[in-house]
Amino acid sequence: MIRIAIVDDHALVRAGLRQYLGEQVDFRIVAECASAREVMDVVRQELADVILLDINMPGQSGVDALQAIKARAPQLAVLILSSFPEEHYATTLLRQGAAGYLAKDCEPEEIVKAIRTVALGRRYITAGVAERLAADLAGPGQKAPHELLSEREFQVFLRLAKGETIGHMAESMSLSVKTVSTYRTRVMEKMVLASNSDLTYYALKNGLIQ
């Protein structure tokens, strides 16, 4: 039996997933979480084998949640199910420890296949993601600017793009203001941008935030 926790801030999405996945004889839905904070209780209690995680949530994002989950339970399979197309986030989040990435407009059967795959300790890679991973081997010149960021830099980039202040970031990420400011500087340099407004424009233009 594969124990699954569904993490999505939309009740309708959770209900739909619960109904469909519950029809699978080898699946058991052990938790439904509306926020990234709630899922950490599931992780601490070791209730789930697979976390089905949305990216775009209020408060702590799915990107932050992925890091927190992997820090607490490195072997726990986290399957990203997002409204963002896979070309926007997939390769970045796979590098950060996600076991797989699916867009919400995928076929329901693919979600089932992906859950069974990651529950076995394997990665679930779609054909599109495989192509992007292969393209990465060509070198950094083939990557989008945000794909050049480290894990921490990517987190800071998304938070800045959403309008979060450096002070708030420092508190929520348990870092000093100086450290966050350093990350911001690195982000600006790597992406060749000059202001937070530029970051927001880039993120909106590339579909990284809504």
N, C-alpha and C positions, 0 to 999 in steps of 0.2 A: 504494500500500500504506500503510495506516494503522498506525503502530507504537504499541502500547499497553503501558503498565506497570500492573500490578494491585497495589494496596497494601491489604492486609487482614491482620489478625493471625491469622485463622482459616484453617488450611491447607485445610480442606474447602471453604470459600467460594472460595479462590483456584483450587482444582482444578476446581470446577464452572464458574467463569467461564472458565478457560483452555480447558476442553473445548468449551463452547458457543461462545465467541468465536472459537476456532480453526477452527470450521467455516465461518466467513465468508471468502470468497475474497480480500476486500480488507483483511483484518485480519492483523496479525502480533504475537503476544505476545513482547515483547522483554525483559520483566523481571517478576519477582514479588517483592514486598517484604512482609515481615512487620511492619515498623515504619516510622514516619515518617522515622527517621534513614537507613534503607536507601535510601529513594526519592531522597534528595538526591544520592547517587552517580549515579543514573540521570539526574537533572536536569543535574548538572555535565558529564556526558559527552554530553548532548544525544541520548540514545538513543531517546526517545519523542516522539510527536506528541500523545498523549492520556494523561493520568494518571487512572486510575480509583481514587478515593481514599475509603477508609472514614473515618468521623469518630471512632468510639469505639475507640481503641487505647491500650494501656498505654504509659507514658512520655509522650513528646510526642504530643499529640492531633492529630487530623486538622485541627482549627482552626488550631493552631500550624503544622502542616506546610503548609497552604495559604498562609499568610503567607510562610513561608520560600521556597516554590516561586515565588510571584509576585514576591518580591524578587529572586530569582536569574534567573528567566526569565519576565518579564511577559506574553509572548505565548503561553506554553505553556498548552494547554487542560487544565483540571482539572475532571473530572466527578465530583461527589460521589455515592457510592452508599452509603447509610446505613441502619441499622436503625431510626433515628429517623424518624417521619413528617415529611413535608415542611413541615408547618405549624410545626414546632419550630425549624428551622434554615435553611430554604431562602432566605428573603429576606435574612437576615443574611449568609449566605455568598456569595450572589450579589453583594451590595454589596461584599464583600471580595475579589472577583475570580474566584469559581468560574464556570465556563462553564455549569454546569447542576447540578441536584440531583434525584436519584431515590431513592425508598425501596426497600429490598431486596425488598419484596413486589410490586414492579411486574412486568409481563409481560416475559419475556426479550427479546421483539422490540423493546420500548421502549428497552432498553439499547443494542441495535444501532443503532436510529434516532438515539438521543442521541449516541452516539460519532461517527457519520457527520456529524451536524450540527455538533458542536463542533470536529471536525477541520477543518471549512471556515472556522473562525474566527467562527462564530456562537454565540449563546447557545441552550441548549435549555431552554425554559420549558414546564412542564406547565400544563394548564388551571387546576389548583388554585393553583399558584404565581402564575399570571397574575392570578387574582382577588385574591390577597393583595397583590400589587404595586399593583394598582388601588386597593385599600382604603387603602394607604399614602398615596395622594394626598389622602385626606381629612384628613390631618394627624396629629400625634403622639397626639392623644386616642384614636385608633382602634388604637394599637399596644400590644402587651404591654410591660411595663416593660423586659424584657431587650432588646427591639428598639430601645430608645432609646439603648443604649450604643454608643460608638464601637468600632472594631475592637480596639484595645488593651484598652479597658475590658471588652469581652466576653471576651477571652482571660483577663484577670485574674479576672473573675467565675467562669468555669468552673473555673479552677484552685483558687480559694478554696472553691468549692462541693464540690470533690473532696477538700478537706482539706489542700491543699498550703500550706506555710508561706510567709510573705513572703520570708524569707531564701532559701529554695530557688528561689522564683520569680525573685527578683532575679538569682541566679546563672545560671539556665537561660535567662532572657530577656535577659541582658546589660544589666540595668538596675540602678540603685542601689536600696537598700532604701527610701530616701526617696521615690523616684519610684514604686515599686510601692505604697507606703503611700498616696501621693496618688491613684493610680488606685483603690485600694480605697475611699478616702473618696468619690470621685466616684460609684463604683458604688453605694455605700450610699445616697447622696443621691438619685441618679436613680431607684433602685428602692424608695426609702422603706423600707429595712430597717435593722436595728440591729446584727446580729451575723453572724458566719460561719455559725452554725447556721441563721439565717434564710435565708441564701443557699442552703445545702444543701437545706433544706426546699423552697424555691421551685423549685430546679432539679429535684428529684425529683418534685415535684407536677406540674411542667410537662413532664416527660419529657425534660429536657435532659441528664441524666446517668442512669446505670443503677447 
